[in-house]
Amino acid sequence: MAKSTSKQSKAKTVGRYVSPEARGRVTKRRPVGADHSPRWYGWLLIGLLIFGMLVITLNYLDVLPGSTSAWYLVVGLVAMFSAFFLATRYR
Protein backbone atom coordinates (compact mmCIF):
# COMPACT_ATOMS: atom_id res chain seq x y z
CA MET A 1 0.00 0.00 0.00
CA ALA A 2 1.23 3.47 -0.81
CA LYS A 3 1.83 6.00 1.95
CA SER A 4 -0.34 9.04 2.13
CA THR A 5 1.37 12.21 0.94
CA SER A 6 -0.75 14.57 3.04
CA LYS A 7 0.78 15.80 6.30
CA GLN A 8 -0.80 14.74 9.55
CA SER A 9 -1.63 17.39 12.12
CA LYS A 10 0.84 17.84 14.97
CA ALA A 11 -1.87 18.35 17.62
CA LYS A 12 -2.24 15.33 19.81
CA THR A 13 -5.84 14.09 20.10
CA VAL A 14 -5.34 10.82 21.97
CA GLY A 15 -2.95 9.66 24.63
CA ARG A 16 -2.09 10.13 28.24
CA TYR A 17 -1.31 13.85 28.43
CA VAL A 18 -4.03 15.24 26.20
CA SER A 19 -6.34 17.86 27.65
CA PRO A 20 -10.04 16.99 27.82
CA GLU A 21 -10.82 20.03 25.65
CA ALA A 22 -8.65 18.66 22.84
CA ARG A 23 -10.41 15.31 22.98
CA GLY A 24 -13.86 16.90 23.00
CA ARG A 25 -14.78 15.29 26.32
CA VAL A 26 -15.96 18.42 28.13
CA THR A 27 -19.66 18.65 28.99
CA LYS A 28 -21.67 21.77 29.66
CA ARG A 29 -22.39 22.79 33.23
CA ARG A 30 -25.95 22.35 34.41
CA PRO A 31 -27.77 25.16 36.18
CA VAL A 32 -27.55 24.97 39.98
CA GLY A 33 -31.31 24.64 40.52
CA ALA A 34 -31.70 21.86 37.97
CA ASP A 35 -30.27 19.12 40.16
CA HIS A 36 -32.45 19.53 43.26
CA SER A 37 -35.81 17.99 44.03
CA PRO A 38 -38.65 20.29 45.10
CA ARG A 39 -39.01 20.94 48.81
CA TRP A 40 -42.25 18.95 49.10
CA TYR A 41 -40.69 15.82 47.57
CA GLY A 42 -38.85 14.77 50.71
CA TRP A 43 -41.87 15.39 52.91
CA LEU A 44 -44.04 13.29 50.59
CA LEU A 45 -41.47 10.49 50.76
CA ILE A 46 -41.36 10.52 54.56
CA GLY A 47 -45.15 10.82 54.79
CA LEU A 48 -45.72 7.78 52.59
CA LEU A 49 -43.26 5.72 54.64
CA ILE A 50 -44.91 6.66 57.93
CA PHE A 51 -48.42 6.17 56.51
CA GLY A 52 -47.57 2.70 55.21
CA MET A 53 -45.98 1.68 58.49
CA LEU A 54 -48.96 2.98 60.49
CA VAL A 55 -51.52 1.20 58.31
CA ILE A 56 -49.70 -2.12 58.62
CA THR A 57 -49.17 -1.73 62.37
CA LEU A 58 -52.76 -0.65 63.07
CA ASN A 59 -54.07 -3.48 60.91
CA TYR A 60 -52.32 -6.08 63.05
CA LEU A 61 -53.41 -4.34 66.26
CA ASP A 62 -57.01 -4.62 64.95
CA VAL A 63 -57.63 -0.88 65.40
CA LEU A 64 -58.79 -0.08 61.86
CA PRO A 65 -62.50 -0.36 60.95
CA GLY A 66 -63.57 -3.86 60.09
CA SER A 67 -61.45 -6.78 61.09
CA THR A 68 -57.89 -7.58 60.15
CA SER A 69 -57.81 -7.50 56.37
CA ALA A 70 -55.27 -8.29 53.72
CA TRP A 71 -56.33 -5.12 51.89
CA TYR A 72 -54.93 -2.94 54.67
CA LEU A 73 -51.65 -4.79 54.27
CA VAL A 74 -51.74 -4.15 50.51
CA VAL A 75 -52.43 -0.42 51.02
CA GLY A 76 -49.57 -0.13 53.50
CA LEU A 77 -47.12 -2.00 51.29
CA VAL A 78 -48.07 0.03 48.21
CA ALA A 79 -47.51 3.24 50.16
CA MET A 80 -44.11 2.06 51.38
CA PHE A 81 -42.98 0.75 47.99
CA SER A 82 -44.01 4.00 46.32
CA ALA A 83 -41.95 5.88 48.95
CA PHE A 84 -38.93 3.69 48.15
CA PHE A 85 -39.46 4.37 44.45
CA LEU A 86 -39.54 8.11 45.12
CA ALA A 87 -36.39 7.78 47.25
CA THR A 88 -34.46 6.46 44.25
CA ARG A 89 -35.33 9.63 42.33
CA TYR A 90 -34.54 12.09 45.17
CA ARG A 91 -31.72 14.55 44.54
N, C-alpha and C positions, 0 to 999 in steps of 0.2 A: 504494500500500500504506500502511496506517495504521501509525504509529509505536507501539512498545510503550510502555505506561504504567508498567511496572515499572522500578524503579531498578536500574542495573547496579552491581555491586560496585566499590569504589574500589581494591581490591588488584590490583596488576599481576601477571598470570600469564604474559605473554609479553613479549619485548623484550630489549634489550641489557643492562639493569642489573637483571635479576631474579635473585634468589638461586636456587640449584639446589633448595633445600628448597621454595620456593614453586611451582616447576614440577613437583615430584615426581620429580626426576631423581637422587635420592640412592639408592645401593644399600647393602645391608648389608655390613659388613666380614666377611671370611672368617676362620676361625680360622688361627692362624699355622702350625700343623702340617699344614693341609689342602693347602697348595700345594707340598709337597716330595715328591720320589720317595723310596722306601725306600733304605736304604744299599746294599743288594745290587744295586739296579737298574743303577747305573753300572758296577759290576764285571762284571755279566752282559754289558752292552753292550761293554765293552772285551774281555772274554773271547771273545765271538762274533767280533769283528773280527779278533783275533789268530788264533783257530782257523781262520777262513776263509782268511786270508792264508797260514797255514802249510800247510793242506791243498793249496791251489793251487800254492804254491811247491814243496812236496815231491812233488807229482804230476809236475811238469815236470822235476824232478831225478831222477825214476824211483827214489825211495827207498821209496815206499809198496808194500805187498804187491801182487803182480800186476804188470801192466805199466801204462804210462800209459793212463788210462781217462777217458772223458768224464764218468763218474759221480762221480769225485773232484772234477772241476771243478764239477759241479752242486752237490755237497755244500758246497764252499767258497763258491760264490756265494750259495746259500741262507742260509748262516750269516752272510755279510756283509750281504746285503739285509735279513735279520731284525734285525741290529744297527742298520742305518740306520733301519729302521722304529721300533725302540725309541728311537733318538736323537731322533726327532721328538716323542716323548711324554715326554721327560725334563724334569723341572722342578727 
